[in-house]
Amino acid sequence: MKKVSVILPTYNESDNILGLIHEIIDNFPINLDYEIIVVDDNSPDNTFDRVQKESLINCKISAFKRTADRGLAKSIRYGIERATGDQIVIMDTDFTHDPREIPKMLHVGKIYDIVIASRFSPGGQMEDTGHYISSLFYNWWLRIILTTQIQDNLGGYFTIQKQKLELLPSDIIFHGYGDYFFRLLFYAERERFSIVEIPASYLSRKKGASKSNYLKMLYNYTKSAIRLKIKPEITRISRPK
């Protein structure tokens, strides 16, 4: 039976994380095995402790705490490196990414290397209208700068075959915040991975406050995108012989 690893990076999501885990399990295709890997950046609200207790009930749940060199992208990489599944799913942990999208993503992932749950492909949407509009315009700019036809370069809700992910330059991709995702897609396109977007509904955060500093993110994302376009750090990814 094929196994899927769901990577959940957390920081101060104690009010959301267990509910999210349960919804992921409830919506998981019955013909697939799964593991859920929670990587917590030493949250002061006991997120890690809650997940660790849950892991004693369900052995398919793993909890890891990172106390140094923290950050969203590095937490995701940490989880990927510990994943034992054939397929990887990455999603946010505040319920903006709807677990009900997972079966569709995995179904389409049988054909494509990367499947993106997209807000901006036809039929996609987002409950937060202001966030939707600002993200839409910024994604248009990213498409011009990076010369890509991918419409949602920042959503960060996707699935990828693990063997394909291992071909990408992790040291270059996994740093910063949500900008890791457009770097991942940039190098995946250069390797001619098959990539498809399917329409998805992005929800509003259920509980707690967002940790995002949007002005800082805008500055860092813009700098990262321009650097990626002007001076990619590698010209071609070397494949194992």
N, C-alpha and C positions, 0 to 999 in steps of 0.2 A: 504493500500500500504506500502510495506517495505521501511524503511528509512535508508539511508546511510550517515554517518558523515565522511567527508574528513578533516583530520587534516593537516594543513600546518604551520610548524614552520619557522619563518623568522628572518633573521638579514641582513640588508642592501640588500634587494632584490626589491627595488622600480622599477627597470627597468624590472623585470621579473614577478612580482606577479600578476598584473592585466591580462596580457596575459595568464598566466598559469590558472588563475581562469576561464577565458572565454573558454579556450580549454577544461578544465575539464567539464564545463557545456555543451559545444558542443558535447562532446563524451559520456555524461552520458546516460545510458539506459533509454528509455522513460517510462518503466514500473516501475521505482523506483523513490521514492522521495529522496531528498538530502538536506544536509546543508554543507556549507564550513566554517570551523573554522580556522581562521588565528591567530596564537599566535606569537606576535612579541616581541623580546627581546630588546625593546627600541632603535630601529635602528635610527642612526643620519641622515639617508637619506630620512626620511619621509615615509618609507614603511607603517607604521601604518596609517598615515593620508590618504594615497591613498586608502587603503582598507576600512577605515572607510567611506569615501565618496562613495565608490562603494556599501557599505552595505545600504546606504540610497536609492539606486536604486533597489537593489535586497535584500529582507528581508531574503533570505536564506543564506546570507553571514554575518558572524560575525567576528568582529575584537577585539582582546584583546592585551593589552600592559603589559608586565612584566618588572618591573624596579629593582627588587631585586632577588637574588638567581637564576640568569639566567643560561642558558645552553640548548643545543638541547634536551636532554632527558627529562629534567624537563618541557620544553615548550610543548613537546609532551604529557606528563602526564597531564599538565594543560588543554590542549585541550580535551583530552579523558574524563576528569572529567566533562567537560561542554557539552559533546556530548549527543544528544538525540536520535541518530539513533540506529537501531538494529545491524548494521554492521559498522565497523570502517575501513577506509582506511588511511594509513600513507604514505606520500611521501615527497621528497625533493622539494624545491621551486626554483631551478635554471634551470629547464627543463631537468636535467639529467634523471629524471623519466618521461617517456612519458605518458601523459594522455590517449593516445589511448590504453594503456594496461588495463585500468580500467574495461571496459565491460567484458573482458576475466576473470579477477581476480574475479569479482563479480559472474560471471556465475559458475565458479569452486567452489567459496565460498558457493554455495548452498549445497555442499556435504562435504567439508572439513572445519575444524575449522580454519586453517590458510592457506592462499595461498600466496606464495612468488613469486614476479616477479623476476626471477633469471637470472643473467648474465651467469651462468656456467652450467645450465642444457642444454641438447642438443637443439640447435637452438638459444640459448641466445648469446648475443654479447654486445660489448661496443665500441663506436666510438673512445674513447681515448685508443689507443693500449697499451701505457706504463702503464697506470692506470689499465687496464684490466689484464696485465701479473702480475704486482705486487700484485694485489688483489687476483688473482688466486692462486699464491704460498702461500700467507698468509692464504687464506681459506683452503688450503690443511693442513697447520700446525694446524689451529683451529680444523679441523675435527679429527686430531690425538689426540690433547690435550683434546678435549671435548667428544671424542668418539661418534661422530655423523655422520650420512650419509647426512646431509644437506650440499649442495654444496656452497650456497651463504649465509653466516652467517653475512654479513656486508652490504648487499645492502640496507636494510631499506625501501624497497618498498613492502608493503604487505597489506593484509586485514585480519581481524579477527572478529569473532562474539563478540559483546560487552559483552554478558553474560559469555563467556569463558575468555575474558580478565580480567574480574572482579575477577576471581578465582586465578589469578597470584599475586605474592607478589610485588606490585608496589614500595614499599620503597626500596626493594633490586634491582629491575630492572632499574628504571628510574633515573639514575644519569650518569654523564659523557657525552660522545659524542655518536658516532655510536656504541660503545661497548654495549649500552643498548640492541641492537637487538640480539646479541648472548646470552645475559643473558635471554632475553625473550624466545628465542627458547629453551634454556637449560631447563628452568623450565616448559615450555610447553611440552617438550618431557618427562620429569619426570611425568607429569600428564597424559601422553599418549593421548595428543591431536592429532587429525589427521592433518598432515602437508603435503603439497604438493608444489613442485616448478614447475612453468610453465616458458617456455623460454620467455625472454623479451630483448628488445634492449634498452640499456642505452645510452643516447645521450650526446653530449658535452654541457657544460654550454652555454646558449645563450648570456647573457650579464653580466658584472661585473666580479669581481675577487673572487676566492675561498677564504674562511676564514680558510681552513684547514692547520694546521701545521703538516705535515706528520710524521716527526721524533717524535714529542710529542705524536701524535696519536699512532704510533707504540709502543712506550714505555708503554703508558697507557693501550692500548688494550692487550698487552702481559701480563702485570702485572695482569690485570683484569681476563684474561682467566686462568692463572695459579692459581690464588686465587680461582676462581670458581671451578676448577677441584680438587684442594687439600682440600679446606675447604668450601663446600657449606654452606650457612648461615642457611638453613633449610633442614630438611630431608624429610618432606612431607607437602604439603599445606593443611591446614584444610579447609574442605568444610562446607558451612552453612548447618545447620540441617533443 
